[in-house]
Amino acid sequence: MRMLYLWLALLLIQPHIAAQNNEDVVRLPPNALGISGNDKGKIVELLNSVSVLNLPPKPPTENPISGPWFVDVRNLGPKDVTLKGVNGFTVIIHRNDFVRIRAIGNVYVLAGRPKT
């Protein structure tokens, strides 16, 4: 009987996990000029991207419920991409590089390299 409950629980949870993982990755089209504020908490993949991408012109504010705004950016190539934000924020993302960008107050910061 326990195996039946375990099997049913796994069967019910699996689609939720798969849907959640699919929603967490956004692949920007090659002609995109920037990353949207709506991409909060997602992995943004760049493939054949323009050489310079802009972050939202005004850094998104922290939400008390869902926490600070951040995006993980993965450059799939073939060339380096420069991310630009307010107050002179600039970061170069090399091919196959993965970085996390956070909005803190009215600035962006490079928060590190998340584990892949």
N, C-alpha and C positions, 0 to 999 in steps of 0.2 A: 504494500500500500504506500509506503514511504517513497519507493521508486516512482510510483505513478504521480505523486504530488511533485516530486522533483522534476520529472519529465514535463509535466504540465507547466510548472513555473518557468523552466527554461524555454519552453515553446512560446509562452506569453511574453517573456522579457526580450527574447532575441530580436523581434522586429523593431522594438523600441530602441534598442542599442544600435542597430543598423541605421535607422532613420536619424538618430542623433549624430552618428559619425558622418553621414552624408551631408548634414546641414552645417557641419563645422568647417568644411573646406569650400572655398570659393576660388575658381580659376578665372582671373581677369581676362577679358578678350584682348587680343594683341593691340587694338587701337585705344584701349582705355587710357585716360590721362591721369587717373588718380584712384586712391582707395577711399571708399565711402565710410562715413561714420557709422553706417548700419552694419559694417563688417566686424563690429566689436566681438572680441573673443574667438574669432575664427582664424583659420589658416588661410592666408591669401596666397595663391600660387601664381607665379608669373612665368609665362611661356611665350617666347617671341614678343616680349613686351617692348614698349617704347623705352628709350634710354633714360628718361627722367619721368618719374611718377610723383604726383603731389599727394600729400596727406590732406585731410579735411582742413580748410582754411582757418577754422576756429577749432582748437582741440576740444573734442567732446568732453563734457563734464562727467565726474564720477556719479554713479547712481547708487544711492544708499542700499538698494536691494541687490543689484547685480554686481556691484563693485566698480573698480576703475576700468576705463576704456583701454584696451590693448588689442593689437593684432600680431599674429605670427606671420612673417612673410618668408616664403620659400621661392627662390629664384631657380627655375628649372632650365634657364638658359635661352638662347646660346650665348648671350652677352651679359656684361655687368649692367645693373640698373641702379640709378641714383634716386633715393627717396628724399623729397624736400618737404619741409614743414615751416611753420612760423618761427620767428626769432632766429633765423639762420640755421635751423636744424637740417642737417644733411647726413645721410649715411649711404655708402656704396655697398650694394649687395652683389657679391660675386656669384658666378654660376655655381649652382649646387649649395649655396649658402642659405642659412636659415636664421632669422633674427626676430626678436620681439621688440615691438615699439609700444611705448605706453604714453598716455596723455596724463600729465600731472599739472594741475592748475591750467595755466595758459601756455604751456610748453610741451614739447615731445621729448622723450628720452629713450635712448637705446637701453633696454632692460636686460639684454643678454641673449643667449642662444638657448632656446628650449630644447629639451631632449626630443629626438625624433623617434 
